[in-house]
Amino acid sequence: GLAPSRQAFDSAFESLAALGATDHYLRVRRRGLLVFLLATAEGAVLTLAHAEPLFHKVLIPQAASPDDDIRDACARIAQGFAGALGWIQPTGEDATMLPETCAASAEFTILWQEMTQVVGRGATDASCMGDQTGAVESGAIEWPHEWR
């Protein structure tokens, strides 16, 4: 497949996490999320050792975004991660709860709960903001009336 070896991914993980979480440019953060999304699709490169840094450094902070696409990417990465570990079955629907019979560790269950809460809050905040976020990201500038 297209996935790198687990060793190559492990050596690049910290850099990818930094790009996906803290880079100054939105497009770079989005590309970092895309790499993690692709990594979950391949399934073999993300391991339980990646859970805490992936969720705390990248997914949970980014899931608080008012941007629907970023929240959706974070949710899909979390779902793909849990699916790759066999904790949820890919259903094509949004999975926000781990099954009661899930063998996930207590630590991952806490990360999952934090993630779903933040995604929900981000969606609520975005709906309260209305169209304000789109204008900023699209590059449209609303000049004061007296400047026109």
N, C-alpha and C positions, 0 to 999 in steps of 0.2 A: 504494500500500500504506500501511501504518501507520508505516513507517519515516520518520524525519526526514531532511532533506537531509544530505548528507555534511558540509557546512559547519556546520550546527546541531549535529550529533553531535560533530564535532571540537571545537567550542567548549565543549561540556558534558562531554567525555571525562574530563578531570582530576577534575572534581567527582564524576562517577559512579564513577571508580576509587577515590577517597577514601571514598565511601559504601560501596562494595562490599568494601573492604579493612579500613578502620580505624574505622568508626563504632562507637560504644560499644554500640549496641543490635543484638542479633542479627537482629531483624526488619528493620531498615534495611539491614544487610549482605545479607540474603537478597533484599530488593527490588532492591538494586544488582545482584546476580547475575542476577535475573530480567530486568532491563533488558538486560544483556549477552547473555543467552540469546535474548531477542527480537531483539536486533541481529544475532546470527549467523543467525537464521532468515530475516531479510530479506536478508542476504548483501551488500548493497551499501554499508553504512555503515562496516564495519570494514575497515581496510586494513593492509598490511604495516607501516606506520608505527606502528600500535597494538600490534603483537605484543609487543615488549619490555615496555612499561609494563603492558599487560594481564596478561601472564603473571607478571612479577615483582612487581607491586604487588597484584594481585587473585587470579589463579587459583592460583598455586603456594602462597601463604600460606593461602588458604582451603581448598585441597585437602588440607591437613594436618589438617583438622577430623576429629574422631571421628564427626561426623554424616554418615550415609550420603547424605542428601538434598543436603547442601552439596557433598560430594565428587562426587556424580553430576552436579550442576549444573555444577561446574567442568569435569568431563570432557566434558560435552555442549557447553559453550561452546568448549572447545579443539577438539573435533571439528568443530563448526559453523564455527569460524574457518578451520581447515585445509580444510574442504570448500568454503567460500566462495571460497578462493583457488585451488581446483582441485587441491589436493594429496592429498586422499583422497576417495573416493566414499562418499556416505552409504549404508550397507548395513543400517541398523537394528540392527547389532551394535556392541558396544564396539570401537572402533578404538584400539589402543594403540600400533601401529607405523605409521610412515609407509612407504608402499611404497618398495621399493628404487629404482624408476624415478621417484620423486618429485623434482620440480624445486624443492623448498623450499630456501631458503638455509641455509647452515651454521649461522647464528645461530638460525634458527627450529628447526632440527633439535635443537640443544642445548636450547632452551626446551622442546620437545616431550618430550625424554628426561627433563628435570628434572620436568616435570609428571607424566609417567606413573610415575616413581619415587615421588613424593610421594603420589599417589593410592593407589598400592599400599601404601605405608607407613601411610597414614591408615586404610586398610581393615584392615590387620593390627593396628594399635593399637586400633581400635574393637572388633575381635573379642576382644582381650585384656581390654578393659575390661568386656565383658559388658553388662549393663543399666544400668550406672552413668550413662551419658550421658543416657538417656531420662528418668530421674528428675529430673535437673537442668532439662532443657529443658521438661518438661511442667509444671513448677512444683510438683511434689510434694516435700515436705520430710520427711526422715526425722528425727524428733525423738529425742533420746536417751531411752532407756527410763525413766530416773529423772525426766524432765520430764513424763511422761504422767500 
